[in-house]
Amino acid sequence: MENLSSSVVFYILLFLLVLFVFICYVIAEMARQRGRSGLIWVLLSFVFSPFLCMVFLYFLGETDDKREEWIITAEQIKMRYKN
């Protein structure tokens, strides 16, 4: 009976670890898409809650450089199809 409970605990901890790594990957991608450093936001998720970091990233939005990059890309696409 003791072996069963220790193996269950092991699998639960393994699942939680995989889940945390996946959430850190999502945070890094959210940061990258918004023009922010993924590594810094993943490190912040270790200090604070990963879900709190996701909310902060959502409300901070894109950086000015990233927004300008999107505008330039949109203008290039518009000019390509205009001709």
C-alpha positions in Angstrom: 0.0 0.0 0.0 2.8 2.4 0.8 4.4 1.8 -2.7 1.1 2.7 -4.3 0.8 6.0 -2.6 4.4 7.0 -3.2 4.1 6.2 -6.9 0.9 8.2 -7.1 2.6 11.2 -5.4 5.5 10.9 -7.9 3.1 11.0 -10.9 1.2 13.9 -9.5 4.4 15.8 -8.9 5.6 14.9 -12.4 2.3 16.1 -13.9 2.6 19.4 -12.0 6.1 19.9 -13.2 5.2 19.3 -16.8 2.2 21.7 -16.4 4.4 24.4 -14.9 7.0 24.0 -17.8 4.1 24.3 -20.3 2.8 27.4 -18.6 6.3 28.9 -18.6 6.5 28.2 -22.4 3.2 30.0 -22.9 4.4 33.0 -20.9 7.6 33.2 -22.9 5.6 33.1 -26.2 3.2 35.7 -24.9 6.2 38.0 -24.0 7.9 37.3 -27.4 4.8 38.2 -29.4 4.5 41.4 -27.5 8.1 42.4 -28.0 9.2 41.7 -24.5 11.9 39.4 -23.0 10.6 35.9 -22.6 13.4 35.0 -20.1 12.6 37.8 -17.8 8.9 37.0 -17.7 9.6 33.4 -17.1 11.8 34.3 -14.2 9.1 36.7 -12.9 6.7 33.7 -13.0 9.0 31.9 -10.6 8.9 34.8 -8.2 5.3 35.6 -8.6 2.4 33.5 -9.9 2.6 32.4 -13.6 -1.0 33.3 -14.0 -0.4 36.8 -12.6 2.4 37.2 -15.1 0.0 36.2 -17.9 -2.4 38.9 -16.7 0.3 41.5 -16.5 1.5 40.7 -20.0 -2.0 40.9 -21.4 -2.7 44.3 -19.9 0.8 45.7 -20.8 0.3 44.9 -24.4 2.8 45.4 -27.2 5.9 47.5 -27.0 6.1 50.6 -29.2 8.7 48.8 -31.4 6.6 45.8 -31.9 3.6 47.9 -32.8 5.7 49.8 -35.3 6.9 46.5 -36.8 3.2 45.4 -37.2 2.3 48.6 -38.9 5.3 48.4 -41.3 4.4 44.8 -42.1 0.7 45.7 -42.7 1.7 48.6 -45.1 4.0 46.2 -47.0 1.2 43.7 -47.5 -1.2 46.5 -48.5 1.3 47.9 -51.1 2.0 44.4 -52.5 -1.7 43.7 -53.1 -2.4 47.3 -54.3 0.0 46.8 -57.3 
